[in-house]
Amino acid sequence: MTDGDDRPVRVLRIIARMNVGGPAWQSSVLTRELAGHGFETRLLTGQVDGGEADFVSLRDPELPVVEIEGLGRSLRMGGDLRALATIIREIRRFRPHIVHTHTTKAGVVGRIAAILTGVPVRVHTFHGHVLHGYFSPTVTRFVAFVERILARRTTALVAVGERVRDELLAVGIACLDQFTVIAPGVARPSPVDRGEARVSLGLPPDDPVVLFVGRLTAVKRLDRLLEAFAFAREQVPGAVLVVAGEGDLTDEVRSATAASGDGVRLLGWRSDISRLYASADLVVISSDNEGMPVALLEAAMAGVTGVTTDVGSAAEVVEHGVTGLVVPPDAGDLGAALVELLLDPDRRTAMGQSAARRAVERFGTARLVSDHASLYRRLLDH
């Protein structure tokens, strides 16, 4: 796709930080692959916080990015104003037809910059939302107020799932016709032998392995996961919980699992995600709030059954009773679901196979890119 002077349509993508997670993965894929649809993309990002894993260095070191000072996660008036000024300069230099923002802070700063510079098409993606489980009620109300104001000056809003969209609509952020639902997309993992994966990760060859991949932070409810797994291990004594990730609760999780011996393994952030999923019998999400968890998508693409709390759009990835189990956000229910599938390997295997077929049909990267290309064309032609 080209503009009037036969140059590709330019998309400026802005994300607060490229920490390991769904927003960074999507930004990476879209930056690389939209060129095949006739778009030229530039990616602006801030720096990751201490304790967070850098997606670029860990998983995509050749990804071209422009670092913007002050655009990280933390709110600092001086830094935010510097970031705004720098983004305005980048917009004037790149002259994008579309500014597309990801994550809350980038969505605020990036859209303000796009409005001030007259960018014709402004898009923001809600990879989830911070309206539950993150802030005090007062701060949450303020965030919702800001999002409502910005939505009025945004050409289109993207939600990663229908439930995420519906939760945003419920608090009055924009109207239905402003939203487009585009689910994340992930790549098929490289084939890895299960036995080799377990040897390389130091895991037992035959015992069932439950895998958690993600940030160790409050909203992920590692306390709920550890309580659920303790119950599960009473029923399945050889089970092992593998925790792949770090965060502000790393030390707390390490202390809480010190007495578990080999029953809980803390691996930190890993770049060899194919090995992680090849080693696992189940992947678990225990959160209070999610968008559409990439860990569940990656697991499904690898043919691994998921067990998740019913939050955000997780249930749009895990089809209850078909590709895994979806339970209320309760440690007892989560533990019972783990036991149910750990004790039934045949059902677990069948669910994993169904998950892989469904993931290939619905959650591939090619579909993610084509959906965005179609959205951009529609907005530019409107």
Phi, psi and omega in degrees: 000136183230161173270192187295337180259026176066016172269151178300150173295133187261130179241122174260115182258133185230128178223143186298319181197150182260059173281155183302125181161181185299313181301318180294318180298313180296319179299321179296309182299314183292322178298319183282319197256348178291341176302326179293347177252011175090021179245143173255125187240138170237138185247121175255137180210153171270191181262149178287154177282163173299138182089350176261149177272137180275113181303318185298310182289330184276322189235339184212065187295342180267003181293126178284121179227155172247115182279134181246116180296134178090357184268012180290194186290320188291146177267117176220123187305310181297314179295321180294321179292322176296319179298317179300314181296320180293319179296320177300318178297319179295323178296316181293329179284317186274332181053060183288149169278332184226133165250124182238117184254151180226141181075157193297306185295316177298327178295324178286303185295316183294319180289324175299316178298319180293321178295314183296330182261002175073029176297129189292326183237125181235123184234141175228136177256129169267104177281358183166209172201165181251030183267007176205127172088002183246311190237173173292162179303322180295313180295320179299317179297322179294317178300316179298320178299313180298317180297322178296316180297313181293326181300329180293338181249017180250132183294317181208147176245138178247133173243142184283349178202164182293321181290322175301314177302314184294325177293324177289319176298325183295333178259014171081021177273101179069186180238167189302318186287354177273344184265143167235132178266119175231108180291152175298164176226142180230160180274155172294138181287155173294141180293129179227133177294132183301314180297317179296321179299316182291322177297314184293332179266000179071032182256153179296145187291331191239344182287148180293139183241127174255130186244132169243128177236121178161180178289142176267087183218166193304316186294340180281347174054059175296332177298318177295318180297315182294322177294317179296318182289325177300318176296315182299321184289336174295326181272333181230082191303332183272359185296147180234134174258123177253125179248111181250102181157172177216174179169193184289347178256015182303311181296321179295318178294319179299318179294319182292335183255005184300325182276359184275351181061227181279001182289334178232125181245124177259112186259350186071191178287141181232143174269340183271065186294331178298322177294320180302309183289327177296332183277346193265147171264328179219149168244138188234142171236131185238017193288163169269338184208135178212165165267256169236102192298123180296329178301321177292322178295313180298319178297314180300317180297331179272000180078029180252131180292142180250146170234124186217151168289152185275078182228149180054222180257026179301323182288351173276347174264306180269111176276113188303128178081353182244308180246003179163200181232139178242127187229162174298158179286074184216135184298322180296314179295320180294316179297319180296322179294320178299313180299315182305316183272331177294330181272359184228075184298327180295315178295320179300316180295317179297320178295319178298320178294319177296321179298318181295316179298317181293321181295318179299322181288323193246335194234031178276162181291326180299319178294319178303312183292315181295324177297319178291319178300317179296318178299312182299317180298317181297318181291321180289331181274349187290000000 
